[in-house]
Amino acid sequence: MASEPIVAAPLVKSQTRRFSVLMLLRLEGLVAAVGTAALYAHTGASWWLFAALWLLPDLSMLGYLAGPCWGARCYNAIHTYVLPGTLGFSALLLHAHGLLPIALIWANHIGVDRLLGYGLKYSSGFKNTHLS
């Protein structure tokens, strides 16, 4: 009895869905990056501060010196919108207006990372992300 030929349609459909999800996540990053930059401009804070602090979240990669599991935890904790969102909300609530630009810079960094395809890390390795 001859075996049935393998049909590639499910694979193509799966790849199309994956592309759609990845594109949505990158567009989400674009919206976050543009929105936070516009809000930052509205605060009147120095663009030198923006430039000086923009790469600061990437220091979380130093967690990888303790191993991939610890590194992924450190990186992911700093590269989600939870902490900068909390900082920004707290700044508004407490009228601590000096903290708002920092929260916006942080969120902008995350948005640009997502736009460029850098995602949250899995503990199996630095290159294994939710976007790869």
MARFITOR-530393 format. One record per residue: residue number from 1; chain; x, y negated, z negated of N, C-alpha, C, O in turn; residue in three letters. Coordinates in nm, 4 decimals. Atoms other than C-alpha are relative to their C-alpha. Layout:
// MARFITOR-530393
    nr   kette         nX         nY         nZ        caX        caY        caZ         cX         cY         cZ         oX         oY         oZ   rest
   NUM       A          X          Y          Z          X          Y          Z          X          Y          Z          X          Y          Z    Ala
...
END
This chain:
// MARFITOR-530393
    nr   kette         nX         nY         nZ        caX        caY        caZ         cX         cY         cZ         oX         oY         oZ   rest
     1       A     0.0845     0.1174     0.0000     0.0000     0.0000     0.0000     0.0892    -0.1240     0.0000     0.1794    -0.1345    -0.0831    Met
     2       A    -0.0814     0.1217    -0.0126     0.1474    -0.3386     0.1033    -0.0390    -0.0995    -0.1083    -0.1558    -0.1139    -0.1446    Ala
     3       A     0.0288     0.0999     0.1026     0.1806    -0.6048    -0.1566    -0.0488    -0.1293     0.0646    -0.0164    -0.1596     0.1794    Ser
     4       A     0.0565     0.1270    -0.0471    -0.0012    -0.9342    -0.1197     0.1116    -0.1052     0.0070     0.2005    -0.1057    -0.0781    Glu
     5       A    -0.1010     0.1067    -0.0063     0.2082    -1.2320    -0.0098    -0.0199    -0.0985    -0.1159    -0.1318    -0.1223    -0.1615    Pro
     6       A     0.0052     0.0983     0.1086     0.2926    -1.4837    -0.2789    -0.0438    -0.1332     0.0581     0.0113    -0.1808     0.1574    Ile
     7       A     0.0536     0.1273    -0.0468     0.0968    -1.8025    -0.2365     0.0661    -0.1120    -0.0794     0.0719    -0.1054    -0.2021    Val
     8       A    -0.0710     0.1098     0.0635     0.2832    -2.1260    -0.3117    -0.0921    -0.1113    -0.0462    -0.0459    -0.2056    -0.1105    Ala
     9       A     0.0925     0.1084     0.0336    -0.0292    -2.3381    -0.3612    -0.0033    -0.0333    -0.1488     0.0018    -0.1514    -0.1832    Ala
    10       A     0.0029     0.0377     0.1412    -0.0439    -2.3092    -0.7428     0.1263    -0.0751    -0.0437     0.1184    -0.1649    -0.1275    Pro
    11       A    -0.1242     0.0670     0.0348     0.3214    -2.4161    -0.7662    -0.0029    -0.1442     0.0486     0.0375    -0.2352    -0.0238    Leu
    12       A     0.0085     0.1350    -0.0556     0.2632    -2.7162    -0.5420    -0.0960    -0.0843    -0.0827    -0.0669    -0.1999    -0.1132    Val
    13       A     0.0981     0.0710     0.0806    -0.0448    -2.8143    -0.7417     0.0578    -0.0357    -0.1370     0.0344    -0.1453    -0.1878    Lys
    14       A    -0.0628     0.0242     0.1292     0.1506    -2.7826    -1.0670     0.1038    -0.1115     0.0097     0.1115    -0.1972    -0.0783    Ser
    15       A    -0.1014     0.1038    -0.0182     0.4352    -2.9969    -0.9325    -0.0655    -0.1356     0.0230    -0.0143    -0.2372    -0.0241    Gln
    16       A     0.0714     0.1249    -0.0252     0.1872    -3.2610    -0.8135    -0.0538    -0.0567    -0.1302    -0.0442    -0.1770    -0.1544    Thr
    17       A     0.0502     0.0448     0.1299     0.0261    -3.2760    -1.1582     0.1131    -0.0544    -0.0851     0.0983    -0.1586    -0.1489    Arg
    18       A    -0.1146     0.0429     0.0795     0.3673    -3.3032    -1.3244     0.0496    -0.1358     0.0478     0.0819    -0.2228    -0.0330    Arg
    19       A    -0.0422     0.1277    -0.0563     0.4651    -3.5846    -1.0881    -0.0958    -0.1104    -0.0431    -0.0518    -0.2199    -0.0782    Phe
    20       A     0.1001     0.0991     0.0384     0.1394    -3.7670    -1.1675     0.0166    -0.0407    -0.1454     0.0090    -0.1592    -0.1779    Ser
    21       A    -0.0177     0.0291     0.1421     0.1961    -3.7404    -1.5423     0.1278    -0.0802    -0.0217     0.1275    -0.1782    -0.0963    Val
    22       A    -0.1253     0.0733     0.0139     0.5580    -3.8534    -1.5136    -0.0132    -0.1418     0.0526     0.0406    -0.2352    -0.0070    Leu
    23       A     0.0197     0.1337    -0.0558     0.4547    -4.1461    -1.2953    -0.0820    -0.0860    -0.0958    -0.0518    -0.2040    -0.1137    Met
    24       A     0.0796     0.0752     0.0977     0.1907    -4.2502    -1.5500     0.0842    -0.0418    -0.1201     0.0718    -0.1541    -0.1690    Leu
    25       A    -0.0848     0.0333     0.1144     0.4449    -4.2355    -1.8317     0.1004    -0.1091     0.0356     0.1312    -0.1946    -0.0474    Leu
    26       A    -0.0930     0.1054    -0.0432     0.6889    -4.4475    -1.6315    -0.0730    -0.1330     0.0175    -0.0202    -0.2382    -0.0184    Arg
    27       A     0.0791     0.1227    -0.0123     0.4168    -4.6988    -1.5472    -0.0356    -0.0561    -0.1367    -0.0378    -0.1777    -0.1559    Leu
    28       A     0.0261     0.0432     0.1377     0.3275    -4.7104    -1.9157     0.1223    -0.0734    -0.0558     0.1088    -0.1756    -0.1230    Glu
    29       A    -0.1228     0.0660     0.0421     0.6912    -4.7970    -1.9853     0.0153    -0.1362     0.0645     0.0590    -0.2311    -0.0005    Gly
    30       A    -0.0066     0.1283    -0.0698     0.6775    -5.0723    -1.7232    -0.0919    -0.1021    -0.0657    -0.0521    -0.2162    -0.0891    Leu
    31       A     0.0962     0.0906     0.0634     0.3670    -5.2239    -1.8817     0.0517    -0.0436    -0.1377     0.0419    -0.1611    -0.1731    Val
    32       A    -0.0536     0.0341     0.1317     0.5263    -5.2090    -2.2274     0.1185    -0.0958     0.0130     0.1292    -0.1918    -0.0634    Ala
    33       A    -0.1182     0.0852    -0.0168     0.8516    -5.3645    -2.1015    -0.0396    -0.1412     0.0428     0.0104    -0.2390    -0.0127    Ala
    34       A     0.0418     0.1313    -0.0478     0.6825    -5.6480    -1.9144    -0.0793    -0.0736    -0.1083    -0.0589    -0.1928    -0.1311    Val
    35       A     0.0813     0.0619     0.1047     0.4322    -5.7119    -2.1930     0.0819    -0.0505    -0.1174     0.0599    -0.1616    -0.1658    Gly
    36       A    -0.0815     0.0430     0.1135     0.6900    -5.7242    -2.4698     0.0945    -0.1136     0.0379     0.1227    -0.2000    -0.0451    Thr
    37       A    -0.0851     0.1111    -0.0447     0.9190    -5.9504    -2.2631    -0.0811    -0.1294     0.0063    -0.0323    -0.2354    -0.0328    Ala
    38       A     0.0860     0.1189    -0.0059     0.6295    -6.1899    -2.2023    -0.0330    -0.0508    -0.1403    -0.0287    -0.1711    -0.1660    Ala
    39       A     0.0283     0.0407     0.1380     0.5357    -6.1905    -2.5699     0.1244    -0.0582    -0.0666     0.1159    -0.1554    -0.1417    Leu
    40       A    -0.1257     0.0517     0.0559     0.9013    -6.2403    -2.6643     0.0237    -0.1431     0.0478     0.0611    -0.2294    -0.0316    Tyr
    41       A    -0.0167     0.1349    -0.0540     0.9206    -6.5439    -2.4347    -0.0933    -0.0980    -0.0704    -0.0579    -0.2137    -0.0932    Ala
    42       A     0.0980     0.0843     0.0679     0.6099    -6.6786    -2.6070     0.0416    -0.0337    -0.1432    -0.0003    -0.1364    -0.1965    His
    43       A    -0.0427     0.0277     0.1379     0.7759    -6.6553    -2.9510     0.0995    -0.1151    -0.0067     0.1152    -0.1777    -0.1115    Thr
    44       A    -0.0999     0.1066    -0.0002     1.0417    -6.9047    -2.8475     0.1333     0.0426    -0.0589     0.2216    -0.0410    -0.0783    Gly
    45       A    -0.1258    -0.0499     0.0560     1.3168    -6.6850    -2.9907     0.1091    -0.0039     0.1070     0.0811    -0.0095     0.2267    Ala
    46       A    -0.1158     0.0093    -0.0884     1.6642    -6.6952    -2.8407     0.0149     0.1251     0.0870    -0.0004     0.2376     0.0395    Ser
    47       A    -0.0275    -0.1127    -0.0886     1.7366    -6.4795    -2.5373     0.1363     0.0597    -0.0316     0.1637     0.1740     0.0048    Trp
    48       A    -0.1272    -0.0570     0.0466     2.0857    -6.4389    -2.6829    -0.0271     0.1067    -0.1050     0.0401     0.2098    -0.1079    Trp
    49       A     0.0390    -0.1008     0.0995     1.9218    -6.2558    -2.9733    -0.0519     0.1249     0.0712    -0.0191     0.2374     0.0334    Leu
    50       A     0.0538    -0.1114    -0.0794     1.7355    -6.0407    -2.7203     0.1145     0.0848     0.0552     0.1150     0.2071     0.0417    Phe
    51       A    -0.1137    -0.0712    -0.0593     2.0609    -5.9521    -2.5433     0.0844     0.0694    -0.1060     0.1326     0.1806    -0.0841    Ala
    52       A    -0.0848    -0.0563     0.1064     2.2482    -5.8904    -2.8689    -0.0613     0.1238    -0.0638     0.0105     0.2161    -0.1024    Ala
    53       A     0.0658    -0.1102     0.0712     1.9892    -5.6542    -3.0151    -0.0575     0.1076     0.0908    -0.1001     0.2124     0.0424    Leu
    54       A     0.0717    -0.0901    -0.0889     1.8580    -5.4803    -2.7054     0.0522     0.1436    -0.0019    -0.0276     0.2371     0.0053    Trp
    55       A    -0.0561    -0.1359     0.0002     2.0955    -5.1810    -2.7167     0.0067     0.0622    -0.1400     0.0434     0.1789    -0.1535    Leu
    56       A    -0.0087    -0.0492     0.1371     2.0769    -5.1441    -3.0955    -0.0717     0.1336    -0.0231    -0.0169     0.2184    -0.0934    Leu
    57       A     0.0653    -0.1297     0.0219     1.8200    -4.8578    -3.0849     0.0817     0.1195     0.0477     0.0637     0.2305    -0.0026    Pro
    58       A    -0.0793    -0.1117    -0.0506     2.0704    -4.6476    -2.8906     0.1054     0.0482    -0.0993     0.1659     0.1535    -0.0793    Asp
    59       A    -0.0897    -0.0489     0.1053     2.2878    -4.6265    -3.2015    -0.0556     0.1251    -0.0667     0.0176     0.1986    -0.1329    Leu
    60       A     0.0606    -0.1214     0.0558     2.0422    -4.3564    -3.3063     0.0591     0.1261     0.0619     0.0443     0.2348     0.0060    Ser
    61       A    -0.0647    -0.1162    -0.0623     2.2324    -4.1269    -3.0682     0.1158     0.0518    -0.0847     0.1619     0.1644    -0.0661    Met
    62       A    -0.1073    -0.0453     0.0895     2.5011    -4.1112    -3.3338    -0.0446     0.1189    -0.0848     0.0389     0.1931    -0.1364    Leu
    63       A     0.0525    -0.1156     0.0712     2.2739    -3.8584    -3.5042     0.0425     0.1316     0.0628     0.0443     0.2349    -0.0042    Gly
    64       A    -0.0451    -0.1214    -0.0677     2.3957    -3.6085    -3.2452     0.1351     0.0469    -0.0516     0.1749     0.1606    -0.0265    Tyr
    65       A    -0.1259    -0.0430     0.0609     2.7270    -3.6040    -3.4289    -0.0247     0.1061    -0.1068     0.0643     0.1852    -0.1380    Leu
    66       A     0.0377    -0.0991     0.1008     2.5439    -3.3972    -3.6922    -0.0658     0.1227     0.0630    -0.1052     0.2148    -0.0086    Ala
    67       A     0.0593    -0.1146    -0.0690     2.4063    -3.1574    -3.4287    -0.1215    -0.0407     0.0797    -0.1771    -0.1485     0.0583    Gly
    68       A     0.1107     0.0357    -0.0888     2.1317    -3.1473    -3.1669    -0.1347    -0.0162    -0.0695    -0.2146    -0.1008    -0.0292    Pro
    69       A     0.1283     0.0110     0.0699     1.8426    -3.0974    -3.4071    -0.0089    -0.1337    -0.0743    -0.1077    -0.2061    -0.0618    Cys
    70       A    -0.0035     0.1262     0.0749     1.9395    -3.3884    -3.6323     0.0037    -0.1178     0.0975    -0.0618    -0.2196     0.0750    Trp
    71       A    -0.0081     0.1056    -0.0996     2.0273    -3.5980    -3.3282    -0.1342    -0.0299     0.0632    -0.1715    -0.1462     0.0783    Gly
    72       A     0.1325     0.0192    -0.0597     1.6877    -3.5429    -3.1681    -0.0949    -0.0683    -0.0980    -0.1740    -0.1540    -0.0588    Ala
    73       A     0.0859     0.0635     0.1014     1.5147    -3.6371    -3.4937     0.0309    -0.1487    -0.0127    -0.0601    -0.2316    -0.0149    Arg
    74       A    -0.0402     0.1414     0.0119     1.7138    -3.9604    -3.5267    -0.0426    -0.0789     0.1234    -0.1032    -0.1855     0.1128    Cys
    75       A     0.0315     0.0684    -0.1252     1.6721    -4.0540    -3.1621    -0.1504    -0.0214     0.0134    -0.1954    -0.1315     0.0450    Tyr
    76       A     0.1449     0.0094    -0.0166     1.2996    -3.9797    -3.1561    -0.0643    -0.0945    -0.1001    -0.1599    -0.1644    -0.0667    Asn
    77       A     0.0551     0.0902     0.1008     1.2317    -4.1673    -3.4789     0.0149    -0.1454     0.0439    -0.0736    -0.2275     0.0198    Ala
    78       A    -0.0273     0.1376    -0.0413     1.3843    -4.4812    -3.3302    -0.0602    -0.0309     0.1371    -0.0853    -0.1475     0.1677    Ile
    79       A     0.0486     0.0217    -0.1364     1.2524    -4.4339    -2.9754    -0.1484     0.0314     0.0179    -0.1901     0.0728     0.1261    His
    80       A     0.1455    -0.0029    -0.0134     0.8803    -4.4184    -3.0467    -0.0515    -0.1384    -0.0363     0.0181    -0.2153    -0.1027    Thr
    81       A     0.0568     0.1320     0.0266     0.6541    -4.7201    -3.0677    -0.0504    -0.0152    -0.1432    -0.0936    -0.1240    -0.1813    Tyr
    82       A     0.0554     0.0040     0.1355     0.5527    -4.6346    -3.4254     0.0724    -0.1025    -0.0877     0.0077    -0.1882    -0.1478    Val
    83       A    -0.0737     0.0914     0.0888     0.8299    -4.8209    -3.6099    -0.0015    -0.1450     0.0488    -0.0289    -0.2342    -0.0315    Leu
    84       A     0.0084     0.1403    -0.0412     0.8482    -5.1343    -3.3914    -0.1428    -0.0551    -0.0065    -0.1629    -0.1734    -0.0337    Pro
    85       A     0.1387     0.0427     0.0135     0.4685    -5.1461    -3.3864    -0.0342    -0.0349    -0.1432    -0.1012    -0.1348    -0.1694    Gly
    86       A     0.0221     0.0256     0.1422     0.4583    -5.1239    -3.7648     0.0717    -0.1279    -0.0431     0.0166    -0.2084    -0.1183    Thr
    87       A    -0.0757     0.1209     0.0322     0.7281    -5.3906    -3.7924    -0.0712    -0.1238     0.0545    -0.0853    -0.2236    -0.0162    Leu
    88       A     0.0698     0.1133    -0.0596     0.5427    -5.6212    -3.5541    -0.1307    -0.0314    -0.0711    -0.1610    -0.1478    -0.0970    Gly
    89       A     0.1257     0.0203     0.0720     0.2096    -5.5711    -3.7285     0.0257    -0.0585    -0.1382    -0.0452    -0.1492    -0.1820    Phe
    90       A    -0.0351     0.0515     0.1328     0.3717    -5.6291    -4.0681     0.0458    -0.1450     0.0084     0.0114    -0.2265    -0.0772    Ser
    91       A    -0.0470     0.1380    -0.0176     0.5419    -5.9440    -3.9394    -0.1183    -0.0952     0.0153    -0.1197    -0.2035    -0.0432    Ala
    92       A     0.1176     0.0849    -0.0175     0.2072    -6.0833    -3.8280    -0.0820    -0.0098    -0.1278    -0.1265    -0.1181    -0.1658    Leu
    93       A     0.0809    -0.0054     0.1211     0.0248    -5.9750    -4.1425     0.0621    -0.0803    -0.1135    -0.0084    -0.1482    -0.1882    Leu
    94       A    -0.0706     0.0665     0.1099     0.2894    -6.1137    -4.3784     0.0536    -0.1384     0.0376     0.1215    -0.2039    -0.0415    Leu
    95       A    -0.0492     0.1290    -0.0511     0.3606    -6.4236    -4.1682     0.1526    -0.0069    -0.0032     0.2107    -0.1130    -0.0263    His
    96       A    -0.1468    -0.0082    -0.0073     0.7228    -6.3093    -4.1410     0.0376    -0.0089     0.1470     0.0764     0.0902     0.2088    Ala
    97       A    -0.0137     0.0191    -0.1444     0.7619    -6.4573    -3.7947     0.1402     0.0297     0.0522     0.1572     0.0490     0.1726    His
    98       A    -0.1348    -0.0342    -0.0430     1.1363    -6.3892    -3.7851     0.0141     0.1469     0.0381     0.1063     0.1835     0.1109    Gly
    99       A    -0.0065    -0.1429    -0.0305     1.0663    -6.0151    -3.7652    -0.0698     0.0357     0.1313    -0.0401     0.1388     0.1917    Leu
   100       A     0.0753    -0.0307    -0.1217     0.8301    -6.0327    -3.4691     0.0897     0.0115     0.1233     0.0732     0.1064     0.1999    Leu
   101       A    -0.0885    -0.0177    -0.1162     1.1021    -6.0953    -3.2069     0.0799     0.1301    -0.0042     0.1045     0.1911     0.0999    Pro
   102       A    -0.0749    -0.1255     0.0128     1.2969    -5.7974    -3.3419    -0.0879     0.1181     0.0418    -0.0427     0.2074     0.1134    Ile
   103       A     0.0936    -0.1065    -0.0381     0.9910    -5.5727    -3.3066    -0.0225     0.0007     0.1511    -0.0314     0.1072     0.2122    Ala
   104       A     0.0233     0.0091    -0.1447     0.9363    -5.6981    -2.9512     0.1220     0.0460     0.0792     0.1078     0.1117     0.1822    Leu
   105       A    -0.1231    -0.0471    -0.0656     1.3002    -5.6388    -2.8533     0.0054     0.1517    -0.0054     0.0350     0.2174     0.0944    Ile
   106       A    -0.0022    -0.1447     0.0218     1.2794    -5.2879    -2.9964    -0.0994     0.0695     0.0923    -0.0653     0.1674     0.1586    Trp
   107       A     0.1022    -0.0606    -0.0852     0.9552    -5.2084    -2.8148     0.0358    -0.0162     0.1476     0.0065     0.0721     0.2283    Ala
   108       A    -0.0439     0.0195    -0.1373     1.0976    -5.3554    -2.4940     0.1039     0.1038     0.0391     0.0989     0.1588     0.1492    Asn
   109       A    -0.1021    -0.1020    -0.0254     1.3969    -5.1228    -2.5185    -0.0655     0.1351     0.0294    -0.0274     0.2042     0.1239    His
   110       A     0.0688    -0.1279    -0.0191     1.1651    -4.8234    -2.5506    -0.0736     0.0016     0.1328    -0.0699     0.1016     0.2045    Ile
   111       A     0.0720     0.0078    -0.1263     0.9527    -4.9391    -2.2579     0.0923     0.0154     0.1199     0.0598     0.0866     0.2149    Gly
   112       A    -0.0957    -0.0120    -0.1100     1.2555    -4.9782    -2.0322     0.0539     0.1425     0.0080     0.0703     0.1971     0.1171    Val
   113       A    -0.0447    -0.1398     0.0003     1.3816    -4.6356    -2.1406    -0.1013     0.0902     0.0693    -0.0641     0.1733     0.1521    Asp
   114       A     0.1043    -0.0828    -0.0617     1.0487    -4.4785    -2.0428    -0.0085    -0.0265     0.1496    -0.0224     0.0665     0.2290    Arg
   115       A     0.0041     0.0365    -0.1408     1.0446    -4.6679    -1.7145     0.1122     0.0675     0.0777     0.0920     0.1112     0.1910    Leu
   116       A    -0.1157    -0.0608    -0.0658     1.3894    -4.5311    -1.6311     0.0013     0.1523    -0.0099     0.0881     0.2180     0.0476    Leu
   117       A     0.0099    -0.1449     0.0088     1.2841    -4.1780    -1.7231     0.0670     0.0614    -0.1211     0.0806     0.1835    -0.1287    Gly
   118       A    -0.0587    -0.0527     0.1233     1.4520    -4.1463    -2.0626    -0.1125     0.0248    -0.0990    -0.1850    -0.0670    -0.1374    Tyr
   119       A     0.1104    -0.0358     0.0871     1.2159    -3.9613    -2.2888     0.0448     0.0415    -0.1378     0.1631     0.0363    -0.1714    Gly
   120       A    -0.0270    -0.0536     0.1331     1.1915    -3.8251    -2.6382     0.0733     0.1322     0.0155     0.0490     0.2074     0.1099    Leu
   121       A    -0.0903    -0.1146    -0.0126     1.4437    -3.5511    -2.7024    -0.0548     0.1233    -0.0715    -0.1219     0.1140    -0.1743    Lys
   122       A     0.0239    -0.1274     0.0667     1.3963    -3.1851    -2.7825     0.1294     0.0409    -0.0690     0.2377     0.0006    -0.0268    Tyr
   123       A    -0.1186    -0.0399     0.0766     1.6339    -3.0263    -3.0314     0.0896     0.0971     0.0761     0.1988     0.1298     0.0297    Ser
   124       A    -0.0814    -0.0935    -0.0789     1.7599    -2.7895    -2.7607     0.1137    -0.0694     0.0742     0.2024    -0.0026     0.1272    Ser
   125       A    -0.1084     0.0710    -0.0660     1.9806    -3.0630    -2.6158    -0.0405    -0.1400     0.0396    -0.1586    -0.1679     0.0598    Gly
   126       A     0.0241     0.1419    -0.0269     2.0129    -3.4323    -2.5384    -0.0729    -0.0225     0.1320    -0.1555    -0.1131     0.1424    Phe
   127       A     0.0601     0.0210    -0.1317     1.9094    -3.3952    -2.1748    -0.1406     0.0590     0.0122    -0.2090     0.0341     0.1115    Lys
   128       A     0.1330    -0.0593    -0.0025     1.5918    -3.1998    -2.2588    -0.0980    -0.0985    -0.0631    -0.1003    -0.1166    -0.1849    Asn
   129       A     0.0925     0.1024     0.0491     1.3198    -3.4646    -2.2850    -0.1428     0.0296     0.0435    -0.1671     0.1185     0.1252    Thr
   130       A     0.1387    -0.0174    -0.0398     0.9461    -3.4918    -2.2565    -0.0246    -0.0553     0.1410    -0.1336    -0.0380     0.1956    His
   131       A     0.0126     0.0516    -0.1366     1.0069    -3.6635    -1.9210     0.0825     0.0780     0.0997     0.0807     0.0463     0.2186    Leu
   132       A    -0.0828    -0.0762    -0.0944     1.2453    -3.4070    -1.7721    -0.0480     0.1430     0.0131     0.0103     0.2210     0.0884    Ser
END
